Amino acid sequence: MALRPRVSRLISKQANRIPRSLDSLIRQGEEAPLASTGMASGQVEAIWRATRKLYRGGMTPALSLCLRRHGEIMINRSIGFADPDSQRIMTPDTPVCLFSASKVVAAMMIHHLVETGDLDLDDPVTRYLPKYGQNGKGRTTIRHLLTHQAGIPRPQETVSADILFRPEEIFDILCAAKPTTLNTQAYHAVTAGFIVGRVVEAVTGEDLNTTLDRVVRQPMGMKYFTFGSTGPERAMDVSTGVPFKVVDLFLNHAVGGTIDEVVEVSNDNRFQDVTVPAGNLYATAEEASRFFQMLLNNGRYNGKQIFKPETVARALEPAWHRPRFDRSLMLPLNFSNGFMLGNRGMGMFGPGAPRAFGHLGFISIYCWADPQRDLSGALLTTGKGVIGPHLPSLFSLQHTINKHTRLRNA
């Protein structure tokens, strides 16, 4: 099957499609009365104004934002085209690929098995996958996988991006790999997820989506929230931004592929037929926000205990006392057992959010919760570009959200 044709990366072409009024491109889902969120109309409008400004930068054909405060939805809106070619409008009900934000969902399946007593984070991976112990990986633990210390941040041999459609081949390559950064933090963009998924399947005797469906999706009433398997309803990804070779070189080092390669693979229909535990969970912004609200509520949702409070606490326990320099992403980061964590200064989830937890997805997807603000949220975007005019607007949106949702006693 041929890959979807490459979409132009020129910012001007996308920006020229943006009308003076965005009204025809905006859709709104169900939102709670403002009083239940503790927000004033001016605060919500400031956040939505910053969101529209981010869209007007021309770096993403579509975005969807869902924010919950005090457990109530205060914003659930979308802007743009889910498929620029067909001009299909993005709605709050359109599923989007979360890319690396998928990692937290796969990680929580591991934590579920710890909760049920079926494994321990410090168990060697070989207890469940004996084949994985080749070339000095016999001491690699499940905790190493979740904290990006497993020593296999990227394949050691040159592979094409479409290897993602051949998971058995990936597994064989990773089992044969020699660890290069064991016990050192080096972001594993895709690799560790495949081993995490295989561990879950080895313990449960079922595929990862079946476990996810049983533990989270059905109890929480999700329509999507699945690895692949969403079909034509999904939003399509688009390469955008200023094409700098150094950017693609960095991404190739950090995530194992260029922007164009990742976009082409994600838009290929075959991407719907495989499970990529670290990269192809599909959800709406509301579903992603719902999942993080459940974690914020110590594992409880609508009267159902999805995870025990101690399970959530274990998942969010920092791997280190302070951020460590990451040898893949080349910046200081703090991870827990499956999550990215906030910082006191400017962090992944905006300024002044040291207790926030969540994960970023390819370029500008954010899924997170912040106990200091009683906030859970998801910003899903379809434009994939690193360098461009969106950066100041993205930082401004983060700042605006954090400024207007901070609790007085936090």
N, C-alpha and C positions, 0 to 999 in steps of 0.2 A: 504494500500500500504506500502510495507516495505521501511524503510529508507535506504539510500545508505550506503554500508559497510564503516566502519571507516577506514580512511587512516592512515598509520603509522606516528607517530610524531617524529621519529628519524631524526635528521638533516642529519646525514651521508647518509641515503638512498636517500634523495632528492639531496644532494650535489654530490653523485656519478653519478647521471643522467646528470649532467651538462658537456657538451663536452668542450674540450680545446678551440675550436672556437665556438662562439655563432652565427655565420652567419646563420646557418640553422634554428635557433630559432627566428631570428629577422625579423619583418615585418615593413614596413614603409608606412605611409599614405601620403596624400598630405601635402606638406610643402611650405611655401611662400619663395620667394627669400630673402636671408639674408639681403639685403639692406633695405627692407621694415620693418624689425624687429629691425633695429638698432644694430644688433649683428654681431660680427666677427666670422669667422669659428672656430677659436680657442676657443672662449667662448662657442659656442654650443657644440663643441667636448668635452670640460671639463665637461659640464653637462651630456652629454650622457655617458662619461667614468664613472662618478660617479653613473649613473643609472645602468650600466652593473655590476659595483662592488657590488651594492646592490643585484642584481639578483644572482650573484655568491655566495653570502652568504648561499644559499640553503634554505632560509626560505619561499620562495614563488615560486610555480611552474610556475606562470605567472605574468607579470605586464604590464601595459600600461601607457604611459606618454604622455600627451599633454600639451604644454605650448604655450600661445599666448603672444606676446609683441607688443605694439602699435596696438593691435587688429588683428595682423597677426600671423598665426601658424608658430612657429619656430621649434618645435619638435612635431611629431605625430608618435610615434613608440611603438612597443610591443616586448616582449621577452617571450618565454616559451610555455607551454602547457595549453590551456584553459581547457582541460580535460586530466589529466595525465594517466588515465586508457586507453583511446582510442588513446592517443598521438595526439589529435587534437591540431593544432597549434593556439596559440593566435594571433589575428590580431588587428589592431587599430579599426576594425569594430565589435569586439566582445563585447557584453554588459556584464557588471559586476554589481553585487549587491553593491550598495553604502552603505548599512547598515545605520549607524546613520547620514551620510551625506544627507540622504533622508529628514531629518528634515527641512533643509532650504527650500526645495521645498514645503513641506506641509505648512510651515510658510508663504511662499509667497502667497499661496492661501488665507490665512487669510488676508494678507495685501492687496490683490486684492479686497477683500470684504470691507475692510475699505475704499479703494479708490473709490469704487462704492457707498459708503454711506450705505451699508447694515449692518454694525456692527461697534463697537468701541472696541479698545483693552481693555478698562476698563469696558466693559459690564460684568456682572456676567455670568458665563457659563450657569446658570439656565434659563436665558432669552431664550436660544435656546434649552437647554436640561434640562427640569425641573427635570427629574429623578436624575440628577447628584447632587442635593442639599442635599443628605442624609448625616447624621453623621457629620454635621458642615461644609459642603463644600458650603453652600449657598453664601458665600462671595468670593469664588474663581472666579477670573476674567480670561479672555482670556490671558491677559498679564502674569498672574501667570503661565499659561501653557507654554508660549513661553520662559520664563526666568527661568524655572526649580524651581519655587517657589510654585507649586501647592500642595505640601505636599503628593504626591503619587509616590515617586520615584521608588517603586517596589510593586508588589502585597503583601498584608499582610498575605496571606495564601499560603501554599505550592502548587505550580502548576507545571505541567510538561511542557516541552518546546513546545510540540505539541499543546498547547492551542492556539498558534498563528494561527492555522487552524480553530479556532472557535471564530471569532471576537465578536459575540453576547454574548458569555459567558464572554469574557474579559470585554466587556462594562458593563455587570451586576455586575461583581466583582468590577470594578473601581467606579461605582455609589454607591455601598454599602460601599466602603472603608472609613475609618476615616483618615483624614489628619494627618500626623505625623511631617511634616516639613514645614507647611504653612508659607509663608513669609521668609523662609530660603532657601538659594541656595543649592539644592541637585539634582544632575544630574538625569533627568528622561530619562532613556535609551530608553524605549519603551512605557511606560504607557501613558504619556501626549499626545503622538501622536495619540492614538486612540480617545481621546476626541477632539483633534483639527480636526481630519478628520470628526468626527460626527457633529461638529459645522458647518463645510463647507457644508456638505451634508444637514443639517437641513435648512440652509439659501438658498442654491441654488436649492434644490429639485432634485439634481442629484448626482451620485456617484463621489468620489474624482477624479478618473481617467478621467471622462468626463470633469470635470472642468479644470483639468490640460491640457487635450488635447485641449480644447477650448482657454485657456488663454496663454499657453506656447508652447506646443508640435507642434501643427499645424502652428501657426504664425512663429515659429522659424525653421520649416522644420526638426524636429527631427524624426528619424526612430524609436528609442526606447524611452527613457525618460518616462517611465511608471512604475507604481507600479505593480510588477509581470508581467504576460502576455507576457514573452519573449520566453518561450519554450526552445527547445534543443539548440538554438544558444548561450545561455548564457555560461559564464565561470563557472566552478565548484570550490567550495571552499574546502580547505584542511587544516586540523589541522597540525601544524608544531611546532617546537621549543622544548625547554627543558621542560618536564612535571613536574612542581613543584605544589604540592598540594596547597600551599599558593596562587599561581596565580589563580587557579580555585576558591578558596574561595573568593578572592578579586573580580573576575569577577562576581561571583554569587551575591555578594553584590552590585556591581556597575551596572551590566546589567541584572541580573536575570537569569543567566545560565552559564555553563562552556563552554570552547572553543569547546569541542566535541559536546555538545548539540546544540550550535548555528550552527555549521557547518552541522550537520545532518539535522537540520530543513531547512536550506537554500538550501540544495541540494535536498530536497524532492520535487517531482513534485507538491505537494499540495501548496507549497509556491508560486507557480506561479498563483494560483487561488484566492488568498486573497490579500487584501490591508493592508499593515502595514505602516501607514504614517510616522513612525519614523524609518523604517528599511528595506523596500524592493523595493526602486526605482532602476530600472535597466537603465544603460546608458553606452555609450562608454566614454572613457576619453575625446574625442573631444567634445561630446555633453555636458558633465559636464563643460568643460572649456568654451564652447560657452555660457552656461547659466550664468556663472560667469562673462564672458566678457560683457554680456548684462547688468548685474548689475553694472559693472565698468563703463559702458557707460550711467549711470543714467537711466537705463531701456530701452534703445534703441538698436535695432538690425536690420541691413539691411534696414534702413529707416522706421521701424515699432516701435512704442512706446508700448512696451510690458507692462511696468509699468511706471507710472509717476515718475519724479525725486523725488518729495516729498514722494512718497511711498517707494522708495528705501532708502531715508534718514531716514524715520521712522523705517524701518526694521533694519537699521544698528546703530541706536542710542544706545549707551551703557546703560546697565541697571544700572551700578554703575560707579562712578568716577575712581575706581581702581579695580583690580581683587579681588575677594572674595574667601575665602576658601570654597571649595565645599565638602559637607558632604557625597557625594557618591563616588567621584573620589579621595578624600583626597589630593587635591592640589589646589592652587589658580587659578581661572579661571575668565575670564571676558566674559559675554554674552551680546548680544543685544537681540532684540525681535525675536529670532529664529536662531541667528548665534553665533559662537565662534569668539572672537576677538583677534588680535595679541597683543604682549607686547613689551615694549621698549627693554628688554634684550632678553633672549632666550624664545621664545613662541611657540605656537602650529604650527606656520607657519615659523619656523626657526628664526635665530637671526636677530635683527635689523629690525623688521617688525611690528611696533606699529600700523599701520593703516590697516594692512591686516585683511580680514574677510573671513570666510568660515566655514567648519566643517570637523571633522574627522569622518571616518567610522571604523567599527570594526577592531581594532589593527593598521593597517597601510594604510588606505585609506585617502587621502587628497584632498579636493576640495576647492579652495580658489581664491581670487583676492587680489592684492596689488596695491593700487593707487600710492604709492611712486615709484613703478617700472613699472607702466603701464603694469602689468602682470596679466594674469589669467591662472590657471592651474588645472590639475587633475592627481594625481598619484593613479592608481587603482591596487591593489594587491589581489591575491587569497589565499595566505598563511596566516593562522591565528595562530600566536604565539607571546607571549609577551617577553619571555626570549630567547635570541639567538644572534648569531653573526651579525645580521642585524642592530642592534641598532647604532653602530658607523657609519656604511655605510649610514643609513637613515639620521642621523644628518649631515653627510658629504654632502649628496645630497642636503639637505635643505640649508646648508651653501653655497655650490657651486652655486645653483640657485640664492640665494639672492646676493651673491658677484658679479656675472657676469651680473645681470639685473638691478642693482641699477642705477637710473638716476643721472646724474651729479648734477642737481639742486635740488635733493630730500633732 
